[in-house]
Amino acid sequence: MRMSAVLVSPWARWAVAAVVITALALRFGGAPFVEGVRALDPWLVLLALTLTAVATLCCAWRWQAVAGALGVAVPLSAAFAACYRSQLLNVALPAGVLGDVDRAVGLGRRVGRPGRAAGTVLWERGIGLVVQVVVTVLALVLLQSPLLAPILLVGVVVAAVLGVLLTGGRRLGLRAAVRVVVDDVRRLLDAPRTTVIAGAASFGVTACHAVVMAAAVHLTAGDVPVQQLAPLVLVVQLGSAVPTNVGGWGPREGVAAWAYGALGLDPAAGITASVVYGLAATLAIAPAAVALVPRAGSRRRVAAQAPEGARLG
């Protein structure tokens, strides 16, 4: 079984997340998780609702800009609804990426170019992750955080593993894939406005989620010095991006416990803060349910307009 299959498999995601949560519960007990549920504050949920809407708008803006540079038109309103719906599906469905698949398929059907539509989603998500990593590393460097060395070490290991996988994949048509990637990069770089929008929107997404995480830390741990708060928040956010999470859960709590401990704080408090953030972030995508209604309604209209034989078959 290839590593890529393991990372994408819903069962592997659930297994890894369950192992991490179970290990934390065995090490610290259930109290940090219970405290996280009890500490959830309505004002934090309201903050998360507001900033998630802003972050979703930034995602839509980024997707529109990237897709435009790659020759695909995506209206901002449609992109906003699709990005909202994507987040809800990513959390609700087991694979963790089916929301992104849904918006790629939807766009592909609309423009008649499924491959190019999927590419716009991959680049939109990839650029966001790159900016998030860069912002995190810069913050760790500027604040001289002790978390920097371990994060860089993990980055080197991940880069080495990806290098091995890519090298071993040459027999599977990697050269053709590389040509497509290089062509896409050239198109993106040839559009300076797209680069600026993608960078600014990605920073906006990172900032919105970081503020919610910072509020969760403040709610559970009180006043934490900025020199520790910023590294904590950004590193835990990276934990949410680990591809073996389930709706963000699992690795994020493990990273939170480790980061707190590495900074001389109580690791259990890190788990509690992560649980509070996770609950608030999950509730914050509830408005995405509204974005599912038009899609369901359009499907019913299409079915109603179809010939009787087609509806039965």
C-alpha positions as CSV (number, residue, x, y, z in Angstrom):
1,M,0.0,0.0,0.0
2,R,1.4,3.4,-1.0
3,M,1.8,6.1,1.6
4,S,-0.6,8.4,-0.3
5,A,-3.3,5.7,0.1
6,V,-2.8,5.6,3.8
7,L,-3.0,9.4,4.1
8,V,-6.2,9.5,2.1
9,S,-7.9,6.5,3.6
10,P,-10.8,7.5,5.9
11,W,-10.1,4.5,8.1
12,A,-6.5,5.5,8.5
13,R,-7.5,9.0,9.4
14,W,-9.9,7.8,12.0
15,A,-7.4,5.3,13.4
16,V,-4.6,7.9,13.7
17,A,-6.9,10.4,15.4
18,A,-8.3,7.8,17.7
19,V,-4.8,6.6,18.7
20,V,-3.7,10.2,19.5
21,I,-6.8,11.0,21.5
22,T,-6.6,7.6,23.4
23,A,-2.9,8.2,24.1
24,L,-3.6,11.6,25.5
25,A,-6.5,10.3,27.6
26,L,-4.3,7.6,29.0
27,R,-1.5,10.0,29.8
28,F,-3.5,13.0,31.2
29,G,-6.9,11.4,32.0
30,G,-10.2,12.6,30.7
31,A,-10.2,15.8,32.8
32,P,-8.6,18.1,30.1
33,F,-11.3,17.0,27.6
34,V,-14.2,17.5,30.0
35,E,-12.8,20.9,31.0
36,G,-12.7,21.9,27.4
37,V,-16.4,21.1,26.9
38,R,-17.2,23.0,30.1
39,A,-15.1,26.0,29.2
40,L,-16.8,26.6,25.9
41,D,-18.1,30.1,26.0
42,P,-21.0,31.6,23.9
43,W,-18.9,34.7,23.2
44,L,-16.1,32.5,21.8
45,V,-18.6,30.7,19.6
46,L,-19.9,34.1,18.3
47,L,-16.3,35.2,17.7
48,A,-15.6,31.9,15.8
49,L,-18.8,32.3,13.8
50,T,-17.8,35.9,12.7
51,L,-14.1,35.1,11.9
52,T,-14.9,31.9,10.2
53,A,-17.2,33.8,7.8
54,V,-14.4,36.3,7.2
55,A,-11.9,33.4,6.7
56,T,-14.3,31.7,4.3
57,L,-14.6,34.9,2.3
58,C,-10.8,35.1,2.1
59,C,-10.7,31.4,0.9
60,A,-13.3,32.3,-1.8
61,W,-11.3,35.3,-2.8
62,R,-8.2,33.2,-3.1
63,W,-9.9,30.5,-5.1
64,Q,-11.4,33.1,-7.5
65,A,-8.0,34.7,-8.1
66,V,-6.1,31.4,-8.5
67,A,-8.8,29.9,-10.8
68,G,-8.8,33.0,-12.9
69,A,-5.1,32.8,-13.4
70,L,-5.5,29.2,-14.5
71,G,-8.2,30.1,-17.0
72,V,-11.3,29.2,-15.0
73,A,-13.9,31.8,-14.0
74,V,-15.4,31.4,-10.5
75,P,-17.9,34.1,-9.3
76,L,-17.1,35.3,-5.8
77,S,-20.6,34.5,-4.5
78,A,-20.5,31.0,-5.8
79,A,-17.0,30.5,-4.5
80,F,-18.1,31.7,-1.0
81,A,-21.0,29.3,-0.9
82,A,-18.9,26.4,-2.2
83,C,-16.1,27.1,0.3
84,Y,-18.6,27.2,3.2
85,R,-20.2,23.9,2.0
86,S,-16.8,22.4,1.6
87,Q,-15.9,23.0,5.2
88,L,-19.0,21.4,6.5
89,L,-18.6,18.3,4.3
90,N,-15.0,18.0,5.3
91,V,-16.0,17.8,8.9
92,A,-19.1,15.7,8.5
93,L,-17.9,13.1,6.0
94,P,-15.2,10.5,7.0
95,A,-12.6,11.1,4.3
96,G,-11.9,14.7,5.4
97,V,-11.5,16.0,1.9
98,L,-14.8,15.3,0.3
99,G,-15.9,18.9,0.7
100,D,-13.0,20.0,-1.6
101,V,-13.8,17.1,-4.0
102,D,-17.4,18.4,-4.0
103,R,-16.5,21.9,-5.0
104,A,-14.0,20.7,-7.6
105,V,-16.6,18.4,-9.2
106,G,-19.2,21.2,-9.1
107,L,-16.9,23.7,-10.8
108,G,-15.8,21.0,-13.3
109,R,-19.4,20.4,-14.3
110,R,-20.1,24.1,-14.7
111,V,-17.1,24.9,-16.9
112,G,-16.8,21.5,-18.6
113,R,-13.2,21.1,-17.5
114,P,-13.0,18.7,-14.5
115,G,-9.2,18.3,-14.5
116,R,-8.6,22.0,-14.5
117,A,-11.3,22.6,-11.9
118,A,-9.6,20.1,-9.6
119,G,-6.3,21.8,-10.2
120,T,-7.7,25.2,-9.0
121,V,-8.9,23.6,-5.7
122,L,-5.5,21.9,-5.1
123,W,-3.6,25.1,-5.8
124,E,-6.0,27.2,-3.6
125,R,-5.5,24.8,-0.7
126,G,-1.8,24.4,-1.3
127,I,-1.0,28.1,-1.4
128,G,-2.9,28.6,1.8
129,L,-0.9,25.9,3.5
130,V,2.4,27.3,2.2
131,V,1.6,30.8,3.5
132,Q,0.5,29.3,6.9
133,V,3.8,27.5,7.2
134,V,5.8,30.6,6.3
135,V,3.9,32.8,8.7
136,T,4.5,30.2,11.5
137,V,8.2,29.9,10.9
138,L,8.7,33.6,10.6
139,A,6.9,34.2,13.9
140,L,9.0,31.5,15.6
141,V,12.2,33.0,14.3
142,L,11.2,36.6,15.2
143,L,10.1,35.6,18.7
144,Q,13.1,33.2,19.1
145,S,10.7,30.5,20.2
146,P,12.2,27.1,21.4
147,L,9.5,25.5,19.2
148,L,11.5,26.5,16.1
149,A,14.1,23.7,16.1
150,P,11.6,20.9,16.4
151,I,9.3,22.4,13.8
152,L,12.2,22.8,11.3
153,L,13.2,19.2,12.0
154,V,9.8,17.9,11.2
155,G,9.8,20.0,8.1
156,V,13.0,18.5,6.9
157,V,11.7,15.0,7.6
158,V,8.5,15.7,5.7
159,A,10.4,17.2,2.8
160,A,12.7,14.1,2.7
161,V,9.8,11.7,2.7
162,L,8.0,13.7,-0.1
163,G,11.3,13.6,-2.1
164,V,11.5,9.9,-1.8
165,L,7.9,9.4,-2.8
166,L,8.3,11.7,-5.8
167,T,11.5,10.0,-6.9
168,G,9.9,6.6,-6.7
169,G,6.9,7.8,-8.6
170,R,8.8,8.6,-11.9
171,R,7.6,5.3,-13.3
172,L,4.0,6.4,-12.8
173,G,4.2,9.4,-15.1
174,L,5.7,11.9,-12.7
175,R,7.4,13.8,-15.5
176,A,4.0,14.7,-17.1
177,A,2.7,15.7,-13.7
178,V,5.7,17.9,-13.1
179,R,5.2,19.6,-16.5
180,V,1.6,20.4,-15.5
181,V,2.8,21.8,-12.1
182,V,5.5,23.9,-13.7
183,D,3.1,25.3,-16.3
184,D,0.6,26.2,-13.5
185,V,3.3,27.9,-11.4
186,R,4.3,29.9,-14.5
187,R,0.8,31.0,-15.0
188,L,0.4,32.0,-11.4
189,L,3.7,33.9,-11.3
190,D,2.8,35.7,-14.5
191,A,-0.2,37.2,-12.8
192,P,1.2,39.5,-10.0
193,R,-2.2,40.5,-8.9
194,T,-3.1,36.9,-8.3
195,T,0.0,36.4,-6.2
196,V,-0.8,39.4,-4.1
197,I,-4.4,38.4,-3.6
198,A,-3.6,34.8,-2.8
199,G,-1.0,35.8,-0.3
200,A,-3.2,38.4,1.4
201,A,-6.2,36.1,1.5
202,S,-4.1,33.3,2.9
203,F,-2.7,35.6,5.6
204,G,-6.3,36.6,6.4
205,V,-7.4,33.0,6.8
206,T,-4.4,32.2,9.1
207,A,-5.0,35.3,11.1
208,C,-8.8,34.7,11.6
209,H,-8.2,31.1,12.9
210,A,-5.3,32.2,15.0
211,V,-7.4,34.9,16.8
212,V,-10.0,32.2,17.6
213,M,-7.3,29.9,18.9
214,A,-5.7,32.7,20.9
215,A,-9.1,33.4,22.5
216,A,-9.4,29.7,23.4
217,V,-6.0,29.8,25.0
218,H,-6.9,33.0,27.0
219,L,-10.2,31.4,28.1
220,T,-8.5,28.3,29.5
221,A,-5.1,29.4,30.5
222,G,-5.5,33.1,31.4
223,D,-2.8,35.6,30.3
224,V,0.0,34.0,28.3
225,P,2.9,36.3,27.3
226,V,2.9,37.2,23.6
227,Q,6.3,35.5,23.2
228,Q,4.6,32.3,24.0
229,L,1.0,32.9,22.8
230,A,1.8,33.5,19.1
231,P,4.0,30.4,18.8
232,L,1.5,28.3,20.6
233,V,-1.4,29.4,18.5
234,L,0.4,29.1,15.1
235,V,2.0,25.7,15.9
236,V,-1.3,24.3,17.1
237,Q,-3.0,25.5,13.9
238,L,-0.4,23.6,11.9
239,G,-1.4,20.5,13.9
240,S,-4.9,21.0,12.5
241,A,-3.5,20.7,9.0
242,V,-1.9,17.3,9.5
243,P,-3.6,15.1,6.9
244,T,-4.5,12.3,9.4
245,N,-6.9,14.4,11.4
246,V,-10.7,14.0,11.5
247,G,-12.4,17.3,11.2
248,G,-9.2,18.9,12.7
249,W,-9.3,16.6,15.7
250,G,-6.5,14.2,16.8
251,P,-3.1,15.5,15.8
252,R,-4.1,19.1,16.9
253,E,-4.6,18.0,20.5
254,G,-1.3,16.1,20.5
255,V,0.6,19.1,19.1
256,A,-1.1,21.4,21.6
257,A,0.0,19.1,24.5
258,W,3.5,19.0,23.2
259,A,3.8,22.7,22.5
260,Y,2.5,23.7,25.9
261,G,5.0,21.3,27.5
262,A,7.9,22.5,25.4
263,L,7.2,26.1,26.6
264,G,7.1,25.1,30.2
265,L,3.3,25.2,30.5
266,D,0.9,22.5,31.6
267,P,0.3,20.1,28.6
268,A,-3.2,19.3,29.9
269,A,-4.1,23.0,29.5
270,G,-3.0,22.7,25.9
271,I,-5.4,19.8,25.4
272,T,-8.2,21.8,27.0
273,A,-7.5,24.9,24.8
274,S,-7.5,22.7,21.7
275,V,-10.8,21.1,22.7
276,V,-12.4,24.5,23.2
277,Y,-11.1,25.7,19.9
278,G,-12.2,22.6,18.1
279,L,-15.8,22.8,19.5
280,A,-16.0,26.5,18.6
281,A,-14.6,25.9,15.1
282,T,-17.0,23.1,14.5
283,L,-20.0,25.1,15.6
284,A,-18.8,28.1,13.5
285,I,-19.4,26.2,10.2
286,A,-23.0,25.5,11.1
287,P,-24.1,28.3,8.7
288,A,-22.7,26.2,5.9
289,A,-25.9,24.1,6.1
290,V,-27.6,27.0,4.4
291,A,-25.2,26.6,1.4
292,L,-26.4,23.0,1.1
293,V,-30.0,24.0,0.4
294,P,-29.5,25.6,-3.0
295,R,-27.5,22.5,-4.2
296,A,-30.2,20.1,-3.0
297,G,-32.9,22.3,-4.6
298,S,-31.2,22.5,-7.9
299,R,-30.8,18.7,-8.0
300,R,-34.6,18.3,-7.4
301,R,-35.4,20.8,-10.2
302,V,-33.1,18.9,-12.5
303,A,-34.7,15.6,-11.6
304,A,-38.2,17.1,-12.1
305,Q,-37.3,18.5,-15.5
306,A,-35.8,15.2,-16.7
307,P,-37.8,12.8,-18.9
308,E,-39.8,10.3,-17.1
309,G,-37.7,7.4,-18.3
310,A,-34.5,9.1,-17.2
311,R,-35.9,9.7,-13.7
312,L,-36.8,6.1,-13.4
313,G,-33.5,4.8,-14.7
